[in-house]
Amino acid sequence: MTLTSERQIILFKPQGRMDLEGSVAFNEKVTELLPQRDQLWVIDLAEVDFMDSSGLVALVNGLKAARQNGCRLVLCNVQTPVRLVLELTQLDSVFEIVHNQEEILGFVNKNNLLLVR
């Protein structure tokens, strides 16, 4: 799991499987955050090739945490297997989903981002 942070943008980059193990890692990163109102939380799913119910719960919990802290959460680079799970559960209508990071982060100087592994 990679977590990138800039003053008002938090970029999560989970990798591999969003199963029980992956969702625990994601939840740990979310709970480590010190949210600031009006932050943008971006979850880049480009490297996630599998998601089960544990992964869905982690995403929903992340969305809940973002909203409780006055933040916005967006999913991007959603791969076909994950998109199908979101569509089957109708969570695609709950989450804000965009095609790629550039749609959201195009204005951010990526050199100013802090990458934490």
PyMOL commands that set and color helices and strands:
alter all, ss='L'
color gray80, all
select helices_A, chain A and resi 20-32+53-68+80-88+91-93+101-105+110-112
alter helices_A, ss='H'
color red, helices_A
select strands_A, chain A and resi 2-6+9-13+15-18+40-44+47-51+72-76+96-98+114-116
alter strands_A, ss='S'
color yellow, strands_A
deselect
rebuild
show_as cartoon
